Amino acid sequence: MALFGGEAKEFQDKHRLRGDINVLLIGDPGTAKSQFLKYVSNVSHRSVYTTGKGSSAVGLTASVRHDVITKEWTLEGGALVLADNGVCCIDEFDKMSDVDRTSIHEAMEQQSISISKAGIVCSLKARCSVIAAANPLSGRYVNTLSFREQVDLTEPILSRFDCFCVVRDTVDRDSDNRLASFVVDSHIRSHPTTPSAVDDSHSHTHCSADDTVRTCVQNRQIPQNILRKYIYYARQHCHPKLHNVDFSRVVDLYARLRREASISGGLQITSRQIESLIRMTEAHAKMHLRDHVQSIDVDIAIDTMLESFLSSQKLSARTHLETVFSRFRFQQCYRFQLLLDRLRQDRDTGLRLRQLTLQLDSQTAHSTPIELQLSKFLDWARSVNAASLVTEFFNSHVFKSSGYELDTQRGILLWHPTPFHRTAVAGALATSSADSTTFVN
């Protein structure tokens, strides 16, 4: 959403509301925050990448330099000025000094930089999104502490971010195995002496537009150059209007967020969060090249805001808040994730049961499927008011791509280990002997 951005508003040449979305990433080391910023910088049509440790206040805003030839004072723009109408990526945001961070307050909200130095008085435009990455104070993110207790950032600077993304390095067999396989494959493909790397580069260079579209559909991935053009087109030609949309849920959500934030002791909710919701609503409409905002855009924006708010809460308060704000969540997206998480829990239970009760050899253990009881899953879905989405969930790409299969005749759900999963299961099981399947009651 930050790459697409919302719509800036002008109020009779007196006041301007920014349309760009500011995002703060915070999480454990080694979670690819810096790599993500690099990718965002490459995808954006105009971007500046910098680090908080190596940047000063004048390097981010503007400086005055004395020209030795003309003997005059000249004005030089910093990173935020150079990223005008684009994205400014700031890594190691927590390493900046308080003085340097204070200098970008105006740039992040008013999107201008006022200069009054050496007889030069002017205002420079800095209409850009700020995407920053930071590390927790203790080195790793602690679930028992709130967001505010883990970052060395003041309330004024935090209130200028529209969205907070907490990136945790959690232990998960499937995710860890996919990540390890991806890293190994990337090193193999990118090796300078690998013939396939040269062949692949030529094949991508000479492929036609139809081949590119076909590849995108098959792999469900968009090439970086196509994505860059798509984002640029949406920013230039799509300007969604806020008409015929019910924003009553936004009003109710804001009042409830204010009340719960004061009780839980997490991040403070200000009127800027209302503007953030509107910006994210417009950005989601731009992603779909719409001229008018629809209800689904509001739902996705609310869901993103709630996820940002809930992820910043400590674990003891988050469970209660998830129940409180469940009625505001985008139901299909939210409950699909709930259904998938439940299947993963049942699958992990089956794997642990197999490990503890059966003696299987390694080959059999990581190649046989897991059977999950369908009736048990349906009963749980009814208990969380998600029974109406079960049929659609079974037909969704999320369900099938995760390795699950519905067998209505036998009344079970089958989980088939993929090559990625087989390695993960083999590593999780210490000992094995022979059997075909495990039934989870």
Residue, then its C-alpha position, 0 to 999 in steps of 0.5 A: m500500500a505504501l508504494f501505491g499511496g493515497e490521495a493528497k488533499e488541498f484545502q483552499d490553498k491553506h492546508r495540505l494533507r499528505g497522501d503518502i503512507n509511512v511504514l515502520l518495520i521492527g523485528d528480530p535480526g536476520t528477518a530480511k528487513s534490510q533486504f525488504l527495503k532494498y527490494v522496495s527501493n528497486v520497485s519504486h520508480r523514484s527512491v532513495y535508500t539510506t541508513g540511520k547510522g550514516s545519515s545526519a539531519v542535513g543529509l536527510t533534509a537539506s544543507v547549505r554549501h558555499d560554492v568556492i567558484t561563485k562565492e555564493w551559498t547554494l542549497e542542496g537537498g537531502a534524501l527526503v527531498l531527492a525522494d520527492n514523489g517516491v519512497c525514502c527507505i531508512d534502514e537502522f532507524d533506531k540508530m539515529s540520534d534524537v536530534d536527527r529524528t526530530s529534524i524529519h518531523e515536518a517532512m513526515e507529516q507536512q511533507s516540506i522542509s523549511i530552511s533558514k540558513a545563510g540568508i536563504v529562506c525557503s521551503l522544499k517539497a518532500r512528498c514521499s513515503v518513509i519506510a523505516a526499519a529498526n531493531p528492538l532495544s533488547g536485540r530480539y522482540v519480546n512478546t511479553l513487552s509492549f511495542r513502546e517498551q521495545v523501541d527507542l522512539t518518541e511518541p511524536i515520531l511514532s504517531r507519524f507512521d501509518c502502519f507498524c509491522v512487527v517481524r518475528d523470527t518464529v520457529d516453524r518447520d515449514s517456513d524454516n525449511r522453505l527459507a533454507s531451500f530458497v537460500v540454497d537454491s539462490h546460491i546455486r542459481s546465482h553462482p557465476t560458473t553455473p551454466s543455468a544462470v546464464d541460460d536463464s538470463h537469456s531466456h528472460t531477456h527474449c521472452s515475449a509479452d504472452d510468455t511473461v503473462r503465462t509465467c506470472v499466472q503459473n507461478r503467481q508471481i509478478p516480475q519486478n519490472i512489470l510490478r514497477k510499471y504497474i505501480y507507476y501507472a496506478r499512481q499516475h492515472c488512478h485517483p479514487k474518490l471517497h463517494n457512496v462509502d459507509f465510513s461509520r465502521v471507521v468512526d466506531l473503530y477509532a473510538r474503540l481503539r482510543r479506549e482500548a489503547s488507554i487501557s492496555g498501555g500500548l501505542q497511543i491512538t490519535s486523530r492521525q490514525i483516521e487519516s491513515l485509514i483513509r490513505m490505506t483505503e485509497a491505496h487499496a483501491k489504487m491497487h485494483l485501478r479503481d476510480h471509486v473506493q468500495s466497501i472492500d477497500v475500507d474492510i482491508a484498510i481496517d484489517t491492516m490497521l487492526e493487525s498493526f495495532l494488535s501486533s504492537q500489543k504484548l501477548s497478555a493483552r493481545t488475546h483479549l483485544e483480538t476478541v474485542f475487535s473481531r467484529f471489525r475484521f475483514q471476515q473472509c480474509y481473517r477467518f480463512q487465516l483462522l481456518l488455516d491456522r487450525l489445520r496447521q495445529d491439527r497437523d502438528t498434533g498428528l506429527r507429534l503423535r506419530q513421533l511419540t507413539l509409532q516407531l517409523d523409519s525416516q523414509t516412511a515418516h516423512s513421506t506418508p500423509i496425515e489424516l485429520q478428522l473432518s467432523k472435528f474441524l467443522d465443529w470447531a469452525r461453527s464455534v468461531n462462527a466460520a462455518s459459512l466459509v468452510t466450503e469456499f475455504f476448501n475450494s480456495h488456493v490457500f487450502k490447496s497450495s498448503g498441501y491439504e485435500l478434502d475426502t468427503q467419502r471418508g470424512i477426512l482431510l488429508w495433508h500431503p507432505t510436499p518436498f519441502h515438508r518432507t525434509a522438515v518432517a524428517g528433521a522433526l522426527a528422531t526415530s521411525s519404523a513402518d506405518s502408512t497414515t496416522f488418524v488424529n482424533 
